[in-house]
Structures are given as structure tokens and as C-alpha cells.
Amino acid sequence: MRFIREYIPYYKRNLKVAGPIVLSQVGVALTQLVDTFMVGKLGTTPLAAVSLASSIALMGFLFVNGLLMGATPIVGQLFTSANISNDDKIKQIGKIFQNQILLALLSSVAMLGLLYIVRLFLYNMGQDVSVVDCAIPYYVILIVGILPNTLFMAGKQLLEGLGNTSVAMAITIFANIVNIIFNYFLIYGNCGFPQMGVIGAGLATLISRIVMAVVLFIAIYKRHEWRQYCRQFSLQMFDRRSILEILRVGFPIAVHILVEMSAFSLSGIMMGWLGAAALASHQIAAQTGNVLFMVVLGISAATTIRVSHQFGAKDYHAMRMAANASIHLCLCANTIMAILLVIFRRNIVMLFSADPAVIQLGSQVLIMAAIFQLSDGMQAVGAGILRGLKDVKITMYVAFLSYLIINLPLGYIMAFVVGLGAPGVWIGFIGGLSVAALLFRIRYLKDFKTIQKNGFNYEKH
């Protein structure tokens, strides 16, 4: 009981920060999940098409988002630092924000061009031709959304670094409602709109992402305490060193995310080798698991904020307690979600598809997805702790080992050599992410000992 009482204040503080992030992240995931759900009513081929297009486009989206995530711990440590005057804080944070926007624009345009070229190779990935024919128009519309999505992320990372997570949450929920409404109009042709099917789902998602970016920047401009960072903007504030500082933290995060999502996307391609039913089952499990994972991702993002704030304030005991509290919260949340996934697995699949083959196979895959939640959650929080310390290079190396060297080969062996099929691919995820969780824990425990010994002079190499 004494142990629990000691941690209760940290649970409360972490949840206060994590709660809005969780809702915001769930809202982002629901955008894709709603597309999957509403397109699933059109049949197995459209559902498989959305799976294929989403799994490839998502890699580009998340890589660029990862680049921008480097700003959160930088802003967080500046915001709470006792060694900098308030005027200097405003100037330095404003400079980071301005260069963050420039980085968002440059990286999103470059990624859009790359993703557009990738569409030429979709027919060479061993997928059903009918699935690719359906996927390409949706894919093209989807990737255009990287521009507003990246600008939204730039503003979101600023506010999270300042400790505000509720505004992005409210905007994301609102945009998700917009997405649902336009899905209803454009997919099925309701209320006088043309019936556009899968293309309509892509247009609805694009509209919702534009709404997110516009509303967030209006919110920043309207609030004085945030607008003061924009007042620092000038041509002289564009600075290569500021961009490199963001990239120094953000690039390893982006590579970590890219490698992780590559494992999901390449596994999706392997699922396509097993047929449209396997690919549709994978899409259902991946999207359902993704929504549940947003809870842990919110806790992870809150951990980055809390750890960076306590580190900036030189309160190393509170920093460690906040990290431990996030681990406890993650274990509790993921255990509950895993149990619910197993209990309601068949009901979940039936929400998306009436195909008996998809229902049977998807129910099996969801059992693996439930087990996967535990290892995935622990690696996510471990990565969040390391990001708060700006110790991010190690996450890139561990991701490469865990997802590409262990995850994919193990999944292939279990699916095609052992003959477990679709569930075997997910066994690869469980093995790879368990290794990542263990290695992250070893690393941040070592960091804590170094910080306790060397204090604020701690620097990662």
C-alpha cells in the first residue's frame, strides 16, 4: 500500500498529460479505422485495397511525423529550464517552432513526391490485380494529406512541449467527426453527393486533415501565450542549426517509426501472398490494434513530456518516478485491452466484414494481436522515456534489430515454413517487439544511473 500511495501523485500527473494525448491519438487512428469499417461494407476487395494503400502510405506519414517529434523534448526542456530567462525562452522556443514549420513543409513535399513514385510499383508486390486497381486512386488522394497532416504535427509538437495536450485532442476529435460525415456522404452517395466508394473515403480523410491543420493554427494564433512564440518569426530566425537540432533528436525517432511501420507494411504484403481474406483479416487486426495502441502511445508521449520537464527542472527523482509510473499504467491498460480483444474477437471482425473466411481467420489473428499488445506497449513506453532524455540513437538501432532482423524473418518462418499462415505473421511481431522492450529497459536504467551520478551535465553520445 505504501508503494501505491507513493506513486499515486505521479499516476495522476502522468494521466493528466496523457489523457488528452490518448484521445487525440485515438482520434487519429479512428480516422483510418472508420475508413476501414465503412469501406468494409463494400466487400472484401475494397477492404483489401484500403489495407494495401494505407500500409504503404502510413510509412511515409509516420516517418515525417517522427522527424517533427524531435521538437517536443527540446521545447520541454527549454520551457522548464531554470537557467534561461523568460525572454530568452520565448525567443528560443519561437525559433525552434519557426524552423519546425519549415522542416514540416520541406519534408512533407519530399515525402509526397517519393510516395507518388512508389505507386508505380504496386502491381509488382504480388497482390491481386483487382485489389491494386482499387487501391491506387485511394492511395493518391491519401498521400496528398501528408501536407496538412505534417503542419498539424508541427503545431501539436509545440503545444505538447509546452505541456498542453488538450487542444490537439479537441481538434482531432472534431476532425474525426468531419471524416465520418464526409465518409457517409462520399462513400455511399448519401444526401445528394456522388457515390464514390473507396475514392470517397480518401477524399473524406483529406478534408478532415486539412480541417485539423487550419483549426490548430487558428487556436495558436488566438491564444496570447502561444502567439508570443509566433511573434518571434522573421527571416533571420531561419537557422540551419535549429533544424539540425530538431533532426538530431527527430531523425532517429523517424527511423525507429519507419522501421517499425515497414515491418507492418511488409507483413501486410506477406499477408497478400496468402490471399485477399488474409489481407483483409490483417487490416482489421492492425487497425483495431492500432486504436488500442493509441492508449499506450498517449502514455508514451506523456512520458516524454514528463521526463523532459523533470530533467529540465533537475528533479531527477521525480523524473524516474514519472517514468516508472508510466510503465505501471501501460501494463495495466494493455492487460485489460488484451483480455477484451480475446473475448470480443469474433464480434470485432464481424463489424468489418460479413465474409465467413475473413471472420474465421480474423478471429485467429486477433488472439495474436491481443498478446502483441503487451510487448508493444512496453517498448513504446521505453522509447518514450529515452526520447524524454533525448537519448534516441539507440532506439533506431534497436528498432532495426527487433523489427527487421527478428520480426520479419520470424513471421515468415512461422507463416510459410511452419505453416501457421496469417497468425504466424503476428507471432513475428510478438517476438520482435519483446526484444525491443527488453533492450529499451536496459538502456534507460543505465541512463538513470548516469544522470544520478553526473546530473545536468549528462549528455548522450
C-alpha positions in Angstrom: 0.0 0.0 0.0 2.8 2.4 0.8 4.3 1.7 -2.7 1.0 2.6 -4.3 0.5 5.7 -2.2 3.9 6.9 -3.2 3.1 6.6 -6.9 -0.4 8.0 -6.8 0.6 11.6 -7.4 2.7 10.5 -10.4 -0.1 8.4 -11.8 -2.3 11.5 -11.6 0.2 13.8 -13.2 1.0 11.4 -16.0 -2.7 10.7 -16.7 -3.4 14.5 -16.7 -0.9 14.9 -19.5 -1.6 11.5 -21.2 -5.4 11.7 -21.2 -5.8 14.3 -23.9 -3.0 12.8 -25.9 -4.7 9.4 -25.8 -8.0 10.8 -27.0 -6.1 12.8 -29.7 -4.2 9.7 -30.9 -7.3 7.5 -30.8 -9.0 10.2 -32.9 -6.2 10.0 -35.5 -6.4 6.2 -35.5 -10.2 6.3 -35.7 -9.9 8.2 -39.0 -8.3 5.2 -40.6 -10.4 2.7 -38.7 -13.7 4.5 -39.8 -12.5 4.2 -43.4 -11.8 0.5 -42.9 -15.2 0.0 -41.2 -17.2 1.9 -43.8 -15.3 0.6 -46.8 -15.7 -2.9 -45.4 -19.4 -2.7 -46.2 -18.4 -2.6 -49.9 -16.8 -6.0 -49.9 -13.5 -7.8 -49.4 -11.7 -6.4 -52.4 -12.2 -2.7 -51.4 -11.2 -3.6 -47.8 -8.0 -5.3 -49.0 -7.3 -2.2 -51.3 -7.6 0.2 -48.3 -5.3 -2.1 -46.4 -2.6 -2.1 -49.1 -2.7 1.6 -49.7 -2.8 2.5 -46.1 0.0 0.2 -45.1 2.4 1.8 -47.6 1.3 5.5 -47.2 1.4 5.2 -43.4 5.2 4.6 -43.6 5.8 8.0 -45.2 3.3 9.8 -42.9 4.9 8.4 -39.7 8.5 9.0 -40.9 7.8 12.7 -41.4 5.9 12.9 -38.1 8.9 11.3 -36.4 11.2 14.0 -37.7 9.0 16.6 -36.1 8.7 14.7 -32.8 12.3 15.8 -32.0 10.9 19.3 -31.1 8.9 18.1 -28.1 11.7 17.2 -25.7 13.7 20.2 -26.9 10.8 22.6 -26.2 10.0 20.7 -23.0 13.5 21.1 -21.5 13.7 24.8 -22.6 10.2 25.5 -21.1 11.1 24.2 -17.6 14.8 25.2 -17.5 15.8 27.4 -14.6 18.9 28.6 -16.3 17.2 30.7 -19.0 15.3 34.0 -18.7 11.7 34.1 -19.7 12.5 36.4 -22.7 15.2 34.0 -23.9 12.9 31.1 -23.5 10.3 32.7 -25.7 12.9 33.6 -28.3 14.5 30.1 -28.4 11.2 28.3 -28.4 9.9 30.6 -31.2 13.0 29.9 -33.2 12.5 26.2 -32.8 8.8 26.5 -33.8 9.6 28.5 -37.0 12.2 26.1 -38.1 9.9 23.2 -37.2 7.3 24.6 -39.7 10.0 24.9 -42.4 11.1 21.4 -41.8 7.5 20.2 -41.9 7.0 21.8 -45.3 10.2 20.6 -46.9 9.9 17.0 -45.5 6.3 16.6 -46.5 6.8 17.8 -50.1 9.8 15.5 -50.4 7.8 12.5 -49.0 4.8 13.3 -51.2 7.0 13.0 -54.2 8.6 9.8 -53.1 5.2 8.2 -52.2 3.8 9.2 -55.6 6.6 7.4 -57.3 6.0 4.3 -55.2 2.5 3.9 -56.7 4.2 2.7 -59.9 5.4 -0.4 -58.1 2.1 -1.5 -56.5 1.5 -4.0 -59.3 4.9 -5.7 -58.6 4.1 -6.6 -55.0 2.4 -9.9 -55.6 -1.1 -8.6 -54.9 -4.3 -9.4 -56.7 -4.7 -7.1 -59.7 -8.3 -6.2 -58.7 -7.0 -5.1 -55.3 -4.3 -2.9 -56.8 -6.7 -1.3 -59.3 -9.0 -0.3 -56.5 -6.1 0.8 -54.2 -4.3 3.3 -56.5 -6.9 6.1 -56.7 -7.4 5.9 -52.9 -3.6 5.9 -52.3 -3.0 9.0 -54.4 -5.6 11.0 -52.6 -4.4 9.7 -49.2 -0.8 10.8 -49.8 -1.8 14.4 -50.6 -3.0 14.6 -47.0 0.6 14.4 -45.8 0.9 18.2 -46.3 -1.8 19.3 -43.9 -1.1 16.4 -41.6 2.6 17.4 -41.2 1.7 21.1 -40.5 -0.8 19.9 -37.8 2.0 17.8 -36.3 4.4 20.8 -36.2 1.9 22.8 -34.1 0.9 19.8 -32.0 4.6 19.1 -31.0 5.0 22.7 -29.9 1.9 22.6 -27.6 2.9 19.2 -26.2 6.4 20.6 -25.4 4.7 23.4 -23.5 2.7 20.9 -21.6 -0.7 21.4 -23.3 -2.2 18.3 -24.8 -5.9 19.1 -24.7 -6.2 21.5 -27.7 -4.9 18.9 -30.2 -7.2 16.4 -28.6 -10.3 18.5 -29.2 -9.3 19.4 -32.8 -8.6 15.7 -33.6 -12.0 14.6 -32.3 -13.7 17.4 -34.3 -11.8 16.4 -37.4 -12.7 12.8 -37.0 -16.4 13.7 -36.8 -15.9 15.6 -40.1 -14.3 12.5 -41.6 -17.3 10.3 -40.6 -19.8 12.7 -42.1 -18.0 13.0 -45.4 -17.4 9.2 -45.5 -21.2 8.9 -45.2 -21.7 11.4 -48.0 -19.0 10.3 -50.4 -18.6 6.5 -50.0 -22.3 5.7 -50.3 -23.6 8.8 -52.2 -26.0 10.0 -49.5 -27.7 13.4 -49.2 -27.2 14.2 -52.9 -23.5 13.5 -53.1 -22.0 11.2 -55.8 -21.4 7.6 -54.8 -17.6 7.4 -54.9 -16.8 4.2 -52.9 -13.1 3.9 -51.9 -12.2 7.2 -53.6 -14.8 8.9 -51.4 -13.1 7.5 -48.3 -9.8 9.0 -49.4 -11.4 12.5 -50.0 -13.1 12.4 -46.6 -9.8 11.7 -44.9 -8.1 14.5 -46.9 -10.8 17.0 -45.9 -10.5 16.1 -42.2 -6.7 16.5 -42.2 -7.0 20.0 -43.8 -9.5 20.9 -41.1 -7.1 19.7 -38.4 -4.2 21.9 -39.6 -6.3 25.0 -40.2 -8.1 24.9 -36.8 -4.9 24.2 -34.8 -3.0 27.2 -36.2 -6.1 29.4 -35.6 -6.0 28.2 -32.0 -2.3 29.0 -31.6 -2.8 32.5 -33.1 -5.8 33.3 -30.9 -4.1 32.5 -27.6 -1.6 35.1 -26.4 0.7 32.7 -24.5 1.2 30.7 -27.7 1.1 33.6 -30.2 4.1 35.1 -28.5 6.2 32.3 -30.0 4.9 33.2 -33.5 5.8 36.9 -33.0 9.5 35.9 -33.0 9.2 34.8 -36.6 11.5 36.6 -39.1 13.8 35.7 -42.0 16.7 36.0 -39.6 15.2 33.2 -37.4 15.5 30.6 -40.2 18.5 28.7 -38.9 20.2 25.6 -40.2 21.5 24.8 -36.7 17.9 24.8 -35.3 16.8 22.4 -38.0 19.8 20.2 -37.3 19.0 20.2 -33.6 15.4 19.1 -34.3 16.7 16.4 -36.7 19.4 15.2 -34.2 16.6 14.1 -32.0 13.8 13.6 -34.6 15.7 11.6 -37.2 16.4 8.6 -35.0 12.8 8.7 -33.9 11.7 8.8 -37.5 13.9 5.9 -38.4 12.6 3.9 -35.4 9.0 4.6 -36.5 9.8 3.9 -40.2 11.4 0.5 -39.4 8.5 -0.4 -37.2 5.9 0.5 -39.8 8.0 -1.1 -42.5 7.6 -4.4 -40.6 3.8 -3.9 -40.5 3.7 -2.9 -44.2 5.9 -5.8 -45.4 3.9 -8.1 -43.2 0.8 -6.8 -44.9 2.4 -7.7 -48.3 3.2 -11.2 -47.0 -0.5 -11.4 -45.9 -1.4 -10.6 -49.5 0.5 -13.7 -50.6 -2.0 -15.7 -48.5 -5.0 -14.2 -50.3 -7.5 -11.3 -50.0 -9.1 -12.9 -46.9 -5.8 -12.9 -45.1 -5.0 -9.4 -46.1 -8.5 -8.2 -45.0 -8.0 -10.0 -41.7 -4.7 -8.4 -41.2 -6.2 -4.9 -41.9 -8.9 -5.5 -39.3 -6.4 -6.7 -36.7 -3.9 -4.0 -37.5 -6.5 -1.2 -37.4 -8.2 -2.5 -34.2 -4.8 -2.9 -32.5 -3.7 0.5 -33.7 -6.7 2.2 -32.0 -5.9 0.3 -28.8 -2.2 1.1 -29.2 -3.1 4.8 -29.1 -3.7 4.5 -25.4 -0.1 3.3 -24.9 1.2 5.8 -27.4 -0.5 8.6 -25.4 1.1 7.3 -22.3 4.4 7.2 -24.1 4.1 10.7 -25.4 3.1 11.9 -21.9 6.2 10.1 -20.6 8.4 12.0 -23.0 6.9 15.3 -21.8 7.0 14.5 -18.1 10.6 13.1 -18.3 11.9 16.1 -20.3 10.2 18.6 -17.9 11.6 16.9 -14.8 15.0 16.6 -16.4 15.0 20.3 -17.4 14.0 21.2 -13.8 16.8 19.0 -12.5 14.4 16.9 -10.4 15.9 13.5 -11.1 13.9 11.6 -8.5 10.6 12.9 -10.0 11.9 12.1 -13.5 12.5 8.4 -12.5 9.2 8.1 -10.6 7.3 9.6 -13.6 8.9 7.0 -15.9 8.1 4.1 -13.6 4.5 5.3 -13.2 4.1 5.2 -17.0 5.3 1.6 -17.0 2.7 0.7 -14.4 -0.1 2.4 -16.3 0.9 0.8 -19.5 0.9 -2.7 -18.1 -2.5 -2.2 -16.5 -4.1 -0.7 -19.7 -2.6 -3.3 -22.1 -3.6 -6.3 -19.9 -7.2 -5.1 -19.9 -7.2 -4.4 -23.6 -5.7 -7.8 -24.4 -8.4 -9.6 -22.4 -11.1 -7.6 -24.2 -9.6 -8.4 -27.6 -9.7 -12.1 -26.9 -13.3 -12.1 -25.5 -14.8 -10.0 -28.3 -12.5 -11.0 -31.2 -15.3 -12.5 -33.4 -17.7 -9.6 -32.7 -15.0 -7.2 -33.7 -14.3 -8.9 -37.1 -18.0 -9.1 -37.8 -18.2 -5.3 -37.5 -16.0 -5.0 -40.6 -16.8 -8.0 -42.8 -19.6 -10.5 -43.4 -17.2 -12.8 -45.3 -17.1 -16.1 -43.4 -13.5 -16.7 -44.4 -12.5 -13.2 -43.1 -14.5 -13.8 -39.8 -12.8 -17.1 -39.1 -9.3 -16.0 -40.0 -9.6 -12.6 -38.4 -10.7 -14.1 -35.1 -7.5 -16.1 -35.0 -5.3 -13.2 -35.9 -6.9 -11.0 -33.1 -5.7 -13.6 -30.5 -2.1 -12.9 -31.6 -2.8 -9.2 -31.7 -4.0 -9.4 -28.1 -0.7 -11.0 -27.0 1.2 -8.5 -29.1 -0.4 -5.6 -27.1 1.8 -6.3 -24.0 5.2 -6.3 -25.7 4.3 -3.4 -28.0 3.2 -1.3 -25.0 6.3 -1.8 -23.0 8.6 -1.0 -26.0 6.6 2.2 -26.7 6.9 3.5 -23.1 10.6 2.6 -23.1 11.1 4.6 -26.2 9.1 7.5 -24.7 11.5 7.5 -21.7 14.5 7.6 -23.9 13.0 10.4 -26.1 12.5 12.5 -23.0 16.2 12.2 -22.2 17.0 12.9 -25.9 18.8 9.5 -26.0 17.3 8.5 -29.3 20.1 6.9 -31.4 19.8 3.7 -29.5 16.1 3.4 -30.4 17.0 3.5 -34.1 19.5 0.6 -33.7 17.2 -1.5 -31.5 14.3 -1.0 -34.0 16.4 -2.2 -36.9 17.4 -5.4 -34.9 14.0 -6.1 -33.5 11.7 -5.4 -36.4 13.8 -6.3 -39.5 16.3 -8.9 -38.2 13.9 -10.7 -35.8 10.3 -9.7 -36.6 10.1 -10.3 -40.3 12.1 -13.5 -40.7 10.3 -15.0 -37.7 6.9 -14.1 -39.1 7.8 -15.5 -42.5 9.1 -18.8 -41.0 6.0 -19.2 -38.7 3.6 -18.3 -41.6 5.1 -20.1 -44.6 7.6 -22.7 -43.3 5.8 -23.9 -40.1 2.5 -23.4 -42.0 0.6 -21.3 -39.4 -0.5 -18.8 -42.1 -1.8 -15.4 -41.0 -1.4 -15.9 -37.2 2.2 -16.9 -37.8 3.0 -13.4 -39.3 1.8 -11.9 -36.0 4.0 -14.2 -33.9 6.9 -12.4 -35.6 5.6 -9.1 -34.2 5.4 -10.6 -30.7 9.0 -11.9 -30.8 10.5 -8.7 -32.3 8.8 -6.2 -30.0 9.5 -8.3 -26.9 13.2 -7.9 -27.7 12.8 -4.2 -28.3 11.0 -3.8 -24.9 13.8 -5.6 -23.1 16.7 -3.6 -24.7 15.0 -0.2 -24.2 14.6 -1.0 -20.5 18.2 -2.0 -20.1 19.2 1.3 -21.8 17.1 3.7 -19.8 18.0 2.1 -16.5 21.6 2.7 -17.4 20.8 6.3 -18.3 19.1 6.9 -15.0 22.3 5.7 -13.1 24.4 8.0 -15.3 22.1 11.0 -14.7 22.0 10.4 -10.9 25.8 10.4 -10.9 26.5 13.3 -13.4 23.4 15.5 -13.0 22.5 18.0 -15.7 25.9 17.6 -17.4 24.6 14.2 -18.7 24.9 14.2 -22.5 24.3 11.3 -24.9 26.8 10.3 -27.4 
